[in-house]
Amino acid sequence: MKKLFGILIAILVIYVIYFDLTVGTLPSTANIQVEANVNQTAKPSTSIPSFTEKVKPGETVISIVEHQLGKSLPVSISDLIEDFQALNPGKSPEKIQIGSTYHFPDYSN
C-alpha cells in the first residue's frame, strides 16, 4: 500500500512540474503587452513619413529600415533613433520586442 501511495505521489509531482513548465501558473504579462501594442498601431501625428512593420526574431530598427529601402541608411543612426522615438512615443529602439508592431521612418524619397 505504501508503494502504491508513493508511486501516485511521484506521478502527481511529475505532472505538476510538467504543467508548470509548459502552461505555467502565473499570469503572463506577454499577453498584456501584445494587446497594448495592438492598440498602438494608429498612425502617429508627426510629419515624418513612416511604415508599420511587425518585428521578427533577429531584427533591429536599422535592419528593418535598410530592408525596406533595399540599401544602406541615407541618414545617421542618431537621426534614425530620433525619428523612431518620434513615431513611437515612449518606445526605445534598443528594446523593441519580437512580434510587436512599430512605426519606422520611411527614407525612400
Secondary structure, 3 states (H helix, E strand, C coil): CHHHHHHHHHHHHHHHHHHHHHCCCCCCHHHHHHHHHHHCCCCCCCCCCEEEEECCCCCCHHHHHHHHHCCCCCCCHHHHHHHHHHHCCCCCHHHCCCCCEEEEECCCC
